[in-house]
Amino acid sequence: MADDLHARYMAATRTWHKHAGACGHCTKEVGPRCSAGSRLYESFARLQDAYLGRQRRAR
């Protein structure tokens, strides 16, 4: 399960960064500014929180 969570987190990271680089409104520094960007960023942030939480609990 941990490997699956990491893979989903990394995929969401790549997807968000790809969108932020191509979108005329969203940026990596400021964050999402369109509905698609908001959805992608929220997914990325939720998976990041879950992954980092699991890493902290494992220590």
PDB file of N, CA, C and O in Angstrom:
ATOM      1  N   MET A   1       0.827  -1.198   0.000  1.00  0.00           N
ATOM      2  CA  MET A   1       0.000   0.000   0.000  1.00  0.00           C
ATOM      3  C   MET A   1       0.866   1.254   0.000  1.00  0.00           C
ATOM      4  O   MET A   1       0.548   2.221  -0.693  1.00  0.00           O
ATOM      5  N   ALA A   2       1.957   1.254   0.768  1.00  0.00           N
ATOM      6  CA  ALA A   2       2.812   2.443   0.832  1.00  0.00           C
ATOM      7  C   ALA A   2       3.391   2.770  -0.535  1.00  0.00           C
ATOM      8  O   ALA A   2       3.466   3.939  -0.913  1.00  0.00           O
ATOM      9  N   ASP A   3       3.799   1.755  -1.274  1.00  0.00           N
ATOM     10  CA  ASP A   3       4.346   2.009  -2.606  1.00  0.00           C
ATOM     11  C   ASP A   3       3.278   2.589  -3.524  1.00  0.00           C
ATOM     12  O   ASP A   3       3.570   3.465  -4.338  1.00  0.00           O
ATOM     13  N   ASP A   4       2.046   2.109  -3.400  1.00  0.00           N
ATOM     14  CA  ASP A   4       0.946   2.635  -4.203  1.00  0.00           C
ATOM     15  C   ASP A   4       0.690   4.099  -3.839  1.00  0.00           C
ATOM     16  O   ASP A   4       0.465   4.924  -4.724  1.00  0.00           O
ATOM     17  N   LEU A   5       0.721   4.423  -2.561  1.00  0.00           N
ATOM     18  CA  LEU A   5       0.521   5.801  -2.119  1.00  0.00           C
ATOM     19  C   LEU A   5       1.631   6.695  -2.669  1.00  0.00           C
ATOM     20  O   LEU A   5       1.359   7.799  -3.142  1.00  0.00           O
ATOM     21  N   HIS A   6       2.853   6.237  -2.611  1.00  0.00           N
ATOM     22  CA  HIS A   6       3.980   7.015  -3.133  1.00  0.00           C
ATOM     23  C   HIS A   6       3.835   7.221  -4.640  1.00  0.00           C
ATOM     24  O   HIS A   6       4.073   8.321  -5.140  1.00  0.00           O
ATOM     25  N   ALA A   7       3.455   6.193  -5.350  1.00  0.00           N
ATOM     26  CA  ALA A   7       3.287   6.301  -6.806  1.00  0.00           C
ATOM     27  C   ALA A   7       2.176   7.290  -7.155  1.00  0.00           C
ATOM     28  O   ALA A   7       2.326   8.090  -8.078  1.00  0.00           O
ATOM     29  N   ARG A   8       1.068   7.238  -6.425  1.00  0.00           N
ATOM     30  CA  ARG A   8      -0.030   8.181  -6.679  1.00  0.00           C
ATOM     31  C   ARG A   8       0.386   9.604  -6.334  1.00  0.00           C
ATOM     32  O   ARG A   8       0.036  10.543  -7.049  1.00  0.00           O
ATOM     33  N   TYR A   9       1.127   9.770  -5.249  1.00  0.00           N
ATOM     34  CA  TYR A   9       1.620  11.088  -4.846  1.00  0.00           C
ATOM     35  C   TYR A   9       2.554  11.667  -5.914  1.00  0.00           C
ATOM     36  O   TYR A   9       2.426  12.836  -6.279  1.00  0.00           O
ATOM     37  N   MET A  10       3.480  10.865  -6.408  1.00  0.00           N
ATOM     38  CA  MET A  10       4.410  11.330  -7.432  1.00  0.00           C
ATOM     39  C   MET A  10       3.685  11.640  -8.744  1.00  0.00           C
ATOM     40  O   MET A  10       4.026  12.607  -9.425  1.00  0.00           O
ATOM     41  N   ALA A  11       2.698  10.836  -9.097  1.00  0.00           N
ATOM     42  CA  ALA A  11       1.926  11.100 -10.319  1.00  0.00           C
ATOM     43  C   ALA A  11       1.143  12.409 -10.187  1.00  0.00           C
ATOM     44  O   ALA A  11       1.071  13.191 -11.135  1.00  0.00           O
ATOM     45  N   ALA A  12       0.561  12.643  -9.013  1.00  0.00           N
ATOM     46  CA  ALA A  12      -0.175  13.890  -8.788  1.00  0.00           C
ATOM     47  C   ALA A  12       0.765  15.086  -8.828  1.00  0.00           C
ATOM     48  O   ALA A  12       0.396  16.149  -9.329  1.00  0.00           O
ATOM     49  N   THR A  13       1.973  14.924  -8.306  1.00  0.00           N
ATOM     50  CA  THR A  13       2.976  15.989  -8.340  1.00  0.00           C
ATOM     51  C   THR A  13       3.317  16.348  -9.782  1.00  0.00           C
ATOM     52  O   THR A  13       3.323  17.522 -10.151  1.00  0.00           O
ATOM     53  N   ARG A  14       3.599  15.335 -10.592  1.00  0.00           N
ATOM     54  CA  ARG A  14       3.935  15.579 -12.001  1.00  0.00           C
ATOM     55  C   ARG A  14       2.774  16.231 -12.747  1.00  0.00           C
ATOM     56  O   ARG A  14       2.973  17.150 -13.541  1.00  0.00           O
ATOM     57  N   THR A  15       1.570  15.752 -12.487  1.00  0.00           N
ATOM     58  CA  THR A  15       0.391  16.298 -13.167  1.00  0.00           C
ATOM     59  C   THR A  15       0.186  17.761 -12.798  1.00  0.00           C
ATOM     60  O   THR A  15      -0.076  18.590 -13.669  1.00  0.00           O
ATOM     61  N   TRP A  16       0.303  18.082 -11.518  1.00  0.00           N
ATOM     62  CA  TRP A  16       0.132  19.470 -11.080  1.00  0.00           C
ATOM     63  C   TRP A  16       1.210  20.366 -11.698  1.00  0.00           C
ATOM     64  O   TRP A  16       0.897  21.439 -12.214  1.00  0.00           O
ATOM     65  N   HIS A  17       2.466  19.938 -11.651  1.00  0.00           N
ATOM     66  CA  HIS A  17       3.554  20.755 -12.198  1.00  0.00           C
ATOM     67  C   HIS A  17       3.405  20.943 -13.710  1.00  0.00           C
ATOM     68  O   HIS A  17       3.688  22.020 -14.236  1.00  0.00           O
ATOM     69  N   LYS A  18       2.965  19.906 -14.395  1.00  0.00           N
ATOM     70  CA  LYS A  18       2.742  20.017 -15.841  1.00  0.00           C
ATOM     71  C   LYS A  18       1.633  21.031 -16.122  1.00  0.00           C
ATOM     72  O   LYS A  18       1.762  21.865 -17.019  1.00  0.00           O
ATOM     73  N   HIS A  19       0.555  20.958 -15.363  1.00  0.00           N
ATOM     74  CA  HIS A  19      -0.548  21.894 -15.539  1.00  0.00           C
ATOM     75  C   HIS A  19      -0.100  23.319 -15.229  1.00  0.00           C
ATOM     76  O   HIS A  19      -0.368  24.239 -16.001  1.00  0.00           O
ATOM     77  N   ALA A  20       0.582  23.501 -14.100  1.00  0.00           N
ATOM     78  CA  ALA A  20       1.015  24.844 -13.685  1.00  0.00           C
ATOM     79  C   ALA A  20       1.961  25.459 -14.708  1.00  0.00           C
ATOM     80  O   ALA A  20       1.947  26.673 -14.913  1.00  0.00           O
ATOM     81  N   GLY A  21       2.777  24.639 -15.347  1.00  0.00           N
ATOM     82  CA  GLY A  21       3.690  25.145 -16.362  1.00  0.00           C
ATOM     83  C   GLY A  21       3.001  25.539 -17.655  1.00  0.00           C
ATOM     84  O   GLY A  21       3.489  26.402 -18.385  1.00  0.00           O
ATOM     85  N   ALA A  22       1.874  24.915 -17.941  1.00  0.00           N
ATOM     86  CA  ALA A  22       1.180  25.170 -19.202  1.00  0.00           C
ATOM     87  C   ALA A  22       0.003  26.135 -19.065  1.00  0.00           C
ATOM     88  O   ALA A  22      -0.387  26.777 -20.041  1.00  0.00           O
ATOM     89  N   CYS A  23      -0.553  26.240 -17.887  1.00  0.00           N
ATOM     90  CA  CYS A  23      -1.740  27.075 -17.674  1.00  0.00           C
ATOM     91  C   CYS A  23      -1.332  28.542 -17.602  1.00  0.00           C
ATOM     92  O   CYS A  23      -0.318  28.882 -16.993  1.00  0.00           O
ATOM     93  N   GLY A  24      -2.099  29.378 -18.203  1.00  0.00           N
ATOM     94  CA  GLY A  24      -1.811  30.806 -18.176  1.00  0.00           C
ATOM     95  C   GLY A  24      -2.191  31.486 -16.867  1.00  0.00           C
ATOM     96  O   GLY A  24      -1.857  32.652 -16.655  1.00  0.00           O
ATOM     97  N   HIS A  25      -2.885  30.772 -15.990  1.00  0.00           N
ATOM     98  CA  HIS A  25      -3.355  31.362 -14.738  1.00  0.00           C
ATOM     99  C   HIS A  25      -2.660  30.786 -13.507  1.00  0.00           C
ATOM    100  O   HIS A  25      -2.363  31.519 -12.564  1.00  0.00           O
ATOM    101  N   CYS A  26      -2.402  29.496 -13.509  1.00  0.00           N
ATOM    102  CA  CYS A  26      -1.803  28.823 -12.359  1.00  0.00           C
ATOM    103  C   CYS A  26      -0.281  28.912 -12.410  1.00  0.00           C
ATOM    104  O   CYS A  26       0.312  28.892 -13.489  1.00  0.00           O
ATOM    105  N   THR A  27       0.343  29.008 -11.247  1.00  0.00           N
ATOM    106  CA  THR A  27       1.797  28.951 -11.167  1.00  0.00           C
ATOM    107  C   THR A  27       2.193  28.087  -9.981  1.00  0.00           C
ATOM    108  O   THR A  27       1.407  27.912  -9.050  1.00  0.00           O
ATOM    109  N   LYS A  28       3.399  27.550 -10.009  1.00  0.00           N
ATOM    110  CA  LYS A  28       3.898  26.735  -8.905  1.00  0.00           C
ATOM    111  C   LYS A  28       4.114  27.585  -7.657  1.00  0.00           C
ATOM    112  O   LYS A  28       3.990  27.088  -6.538  1.00  0.00           O
ATOM    113  N   GLU A  29       4.434  28.856  -7.842  1.00  0.00           N
ATOM    114  CA  GLU A  29       4.712  29.731  -6.701  1.00  0.00           C
ATOM    115  C   GLU A  29       3.432  30.243  -6.039  1.00  0.00           C
ATOM    116  O   GLU A  29       3.337  30.283  -4.812  1.00  0.00           O
ATOM    117  N   VAL A  30       2.452  30.632  -6.851  1.00  0.00           N
ATOM    118  CA  VAL A  30       1.214  31.220  -6.324  1.00  0.00           C
ATOM    119  C   VAL A  30       0.170  30.142  -6.051  1.00  0.00           C
ATOM    120  O   VAL A  30      -0.586  30.237  -5.084  1.00  0.00           O
ATOM    121  N   GLY A  31       0.129  29.136  -6.887  1.00  0.00           N
ATOM    122  CA  GLY A  31      -0.846  28.071  -6.722  1.00  0.00           C
ATOM    123  C   GLY A  31      -1.916  28.106  -7.784  1.00  0.00           C
ATOM    124  O   GLY A  31      -1.786  28.791  -8.798  1.00  0.00           O
ATOM    125  N   PRO A  32      -2.988  27.352  -7.538  1.00  0.00           N
ATOM    126  CA  PRO A  32      -4.036  27.226  -8.548  1.00  0.00           C
ATOM    127  C   PRO A  32      -4.881  28.495  -8.664  1.00  0.00           C
ATOM    128  O   PRO A  32      -5.178  29.167  -7.677  1.00  0.00           O
ATOM    129  N   ARG A  33      -5.249  28.789  -9.897  1.00  0.00           N
ATOM    130  CA  ARG A  33      -6.112  29.935 -10.161  1.00  0.00           C
ATOM    131  C   ARG A  33      -7.197  29.617 -11.177  1.00  0.00           C
ATOM    132  O   ARG A  33      -7.888  30.521 -11.646  1.00  0.00           O
ATOM    133  N   CYS A  34      -7.353  28.355 -11.521  1.00  0.00           N
ATOM    134  CA  CYS A  34      -8.438  27.936 -12.397  1.00  0.00           C
ATOM    135  C   CYS A  34      -9.070  26.685 -11.783  1.00  0.00           C
ATOM    136  O   CYS A  34      -8.494  26.084 -10.877  1.00  0.00           O
ATOM    137  N   SER A  35     -10.225  26.298 -12.261  1.00  0.00           N
ATOM    138  CA  SER A  35     -10.920  25.159 -11.647  1.00  0.00           C
ATOM    139  C   SER A  35     -10.153  23.851 -11.827  1.00  0.00           C
ATOM    140  O   SER A  35     -10.088  23.042 -10.901  1.00  0.00           O
ATOM    141  N   ALA A  36      -9.576  23.638 -12.998  1.00  0.00           N
ATOM    142  CA  ALA A  36      -8.789  22.415 -13.208  1.00  0.00           C
ATOM    143  C   ALA A  36      -7.553  22.426 -12.318  1.00  0.00           C
ATOM    144  O   ALA A  36      -7.199  21.404 -11.729  1.00  0.00           O
ATOM    145  N   GLY A  37      -6.899  23.573 -12.219  1.00  0.00           N
ATOM    146  CA  GLY A  37      -5.721  23.687 -11.364  1.00  0.00           C
ATOM    147  C   GLY A  37      -6.054  23.467  -9.904  1.00  0.00           C
ATOM    148  O   GLY A  37      -5.288  22.830  -9.180  1.00  0.00           O
ATOM    149  N   SER A  38      -7.184  23.984  -9.465  1.00  0.00           N
ATOM    150  CA  SER A  38      -7.610  23.799  -8.073  1.00  0.00           C
ATOM    151  C   SER A  38      -7.820  22.325  -7.764  1.00  0.00           C
ATOM    152  O   SER A  38      -7.401  21.833  -6.716  1.00  0.00           O
ATOM    153  N   ARG A  39      -8.470  21.631  -8.683  1.00  0.00           N
ATOM    154  CA  ARG A  39      -8.719  20.200  -8.490  1.00  0.00           C
ATOM    155  C   ARG A  39      -7.415  19.409  -8.447  1.00  0.00           C
ATOM    156  O   ARG A  39      -7.237  18.544  -7.590  1.00  0.00           O
ATOM    157  N   LEU A  40      -6.503  19.706  -9.374  1.00  0.00           N
ATOM    158  CA  LEU A  40      -5.221  18.999  -9.415  1.00  0.00           C
ATOM    159  C   LEU A  40      -4.372  19.293  -8.187  1.00  0.00           C
ATOM    160  O   LEU A  40      -3.744  18.396  -7.625  1.00  0.00           O
ATOM    161  N   TYR A  41      -4.359  20.559  -7.776  1.00  0.00           N
ATOM    162  CA  TYR A  41      -3.555  20.933  -6.607  1.00  0.00           C
ATOM    163  C   TYR A  41      -4.117  20.300  -5.337  1.00  0.00           C
ATOM    164  O   TYR A  41      -3.360  19.847  -4.479  1.00  0.00           O
ATOM    165  N   GLU A  42      -5.425  20.269  -5.220  1.00  0.00           N
ATOM    166  CA  GLU A  42      -6.039  19.661  -4.039  1.00  0.00           C
ATOM    167  C   GLU A  42      -5.717  18.175  -3.955  1.00  0.00           C
ATOM    168  O   GLU A  42      -5.427  17.658  -2.876  1.00  0.00           O
ATOM    169  N   SER A  43      -5.768  17.496  -5.084  1.00  0.00           N
ATOM    170  CA  SER A  43      -5.410  16.081  -5.123  1.00  0.00           C
ATOM    171  C   SER A  43      -3.949  15.884  -4.728  1.00  0.00           C
ATOM    172  O   SER A  43      -3.632  15.011  -3.920  1.00  0.00           O
ATOM    173  N   PHE A  44      -3.066  16.694  -5.299  1.00  0.00           N
ATOM    174  CA  PHE A  44      -1.647  16.638  -4.958  1.00  0.00           C
ATOM    175  C   PHE A  44      -1.433  16.876  -3.462  1.00  0.00           C
ATOM    176  O   PHE A  44      -0.707  16.122  -2.813  1.00  0.00           O
ATOM    177  N   ALA A  45      -2.056  17.914  -2.915  1.00  0.00           N
ATOM    178  CA  ALA A  45      -1.863  18.262  -1.504  1.00  0.00           C
ATOM    179  C   ALA A  45      -2.391  17.167  -0.581  1.00  0.00           C
ATOM    180  O   ALA A  45      -1.758  16.844   0.424  1.00  0.00           O
ATOM    181  N   ARG A  46      -3.541  16.596  -0.915  1.00  0.00           N
ATOM    182  CA  ARG A  46      -4.125  15.529  -0.095  1.00  0.00           C
ATOM    183  C   ARG A  46      -3.219  14.295  -0.090  1.00  0.00           C
ATOM    184  O   ARG A  46      -2.989  13.696   0.961  1.00  0.00           O
ATOM    185  N   LEU A  47      -2.713  13.922  -1.249  1.00  0.00           N
ATOM    186  CA  LEU A  47      -1.814  12.769  -1.322  1.00  0.00           C
ATOM    187  C   LEU A  47      -0.482  13.059  -0.625  1.00  0.00           C
ATOM    188  O   LEU A  47       0.086  12.173   0.012  1.00  0.00           O
ATOM    189  N   GLN A  48       0.013  14.279  -0.741  1.00  0.00           N
ATOM    190  CA  GLN A  48       1.254  14.650  -0.063  1.00  0.00           C
ATOM    191  C   GLN A  48       1.078  14.547   1.449  1.00  0.00           C
ATOM    192  O   GLN A  48       1.938  13.995   2.135  1.00  0.00           O
ATOM    193  N   ASP A  49      -0.011  15.065   1.965  1.00  0.00           N
ATOM    194  CA  ASP A  49      -0.277  14.989   3.402  1.00  0.00           C
ATOM    195  C   ASP A  49      -0.348  13.545   3.875  1.00  0.00           C
ATOM    196  O   ASP A  49       0.213  13.198   4.914  1.00  0.00           O
ATOM    197  N   ALA A  50      -1.039  12.700   3.110  1.00  0.00           N
ATOM    198  CA  ALA A  50      -1.164  11.289   3.476  1.00  0.00           C
ATOM    199  C   ALA A  50       0.197  10.601   3.458  1.00  0.00           C
ATOM    200  O   ALA A  50       0.522   9.845   4.373  1.00  0.00           O
ATOM    201  N   TYR A  51       0.979  10.854   2.438  1.00  0.00           N
ATOM    202  CA  TYR A  51       2.288  10.218   2.326  1.00  0.00           C
ATOM    203  C   TYR A  51       3.229  10.679   3.436  1.00  0.00           C
ATOM    204  O   TYR A  51       3.884   9.858   4.079  1.00  0.00           O
ATOM    205  N   LEU A  52       3.295  11.981   3.660  1.00  0.00           N
ATOM    206  CA  LEU A  52       4.183  12.492   4.703  1.00  0.00           C
ATOM    207  C   LEU A  52       3.729  12.061   6.095  1.00  0.00           C
ATOM    208  O   LEU A  52       4.559  11.797   6.965  1.00  0.00           O
ATOM    209  N   GLY A  53       2.430  11.991   6.307  1.00  0.00           N
ATOM    210  CA  GLY A  53       1.909  11.493   7.581  1.00  0.00           C
ATOM    211  C   GLY A  53       2.325  10.058   7.817  1.00  0.00           C
ATOM    212  O   GLY A  53       2.708   9.691   8.929  1.00  0.00           O
ATOM    213  N   ARG A  54       2.253   9.249   6.786  1.00  0.00           N
ATOM    214  CA  ARG A  54       2.681   7.848   6.910  1.00  0.00           C
ATOM    215  C   ARG A  54       4.181   7.762   7.195  1.00  0.00           C
ATOM    216  O   ARG A  54       4.617   6.927   7.988  1.00  0.00           O
ATOM    217  N   GLN A  55       4.966   8.624   6.551  1.00  0.00           N
ATOM    218  CA  GLN A  55       6.413   8.631   6.799  1.00  0.00           C
ATOM    219  C   GLN A  55       6.718   9.006   8.249  1.00  0.00           C
ATOM    220  O   GLN A  55       7.580   8.395   8.880  1.00  0.00           O
ATOM    221  N   ARG A  56       6.016  10.004   8.775  1.00  0.00           N
ATOM    222  CA  ARG A  56       6.235  10.426  10.164  1.00  0.00           C
ATOM    223  C   ARG A  56       5.876   9.298  11.147  1.00  0.00           C
ATOM    224  O   ARG A  56       6.601   9.047  12.109  1.00  0.00           O
ATOM    225  N   ARG A  57       4.759   8.633  10.889  1.00  0.00           N
ATOM    226  CA  ARG A  57       4.321   7.552  11.798  1.00  0.00           C
ATOM    227  C   ARG A  57       5.288   6.373  11.754  1.00  0.00           C
ATOM    228  O   ARG A  57       5.414   5.645  12.739  1.00  0.00           O
ATOM    229  N   ALA A  58       5.963   6.176  10.641  1.00  0.00           N
ATOM    230  CA  ALA A  58       6.886   5.047  10.500  1.00  0.00           C
ATOM    231  C   ALA A  58       8.195   5.277  11.255  1.00  0.00           C
ATOM    232  O   ALA A  58       8.935   4.324  11.499  1.00  0.00           O
ATOM    233  N   ARG A  59       8.486   6.489  11.619  1.00  0.00           N
ATOM    234  CA  ARG A  59       9.755   6.792  12.304  1.00  0.00           C
ATOM    235  C   ARG A  59       9.690   6.535  13.739  1.00  0.00           C
ATOM    236  O   ARG A  59      10.676   6.741  14.448  1.00  0.00           O
TER     237      ARG A  59
END
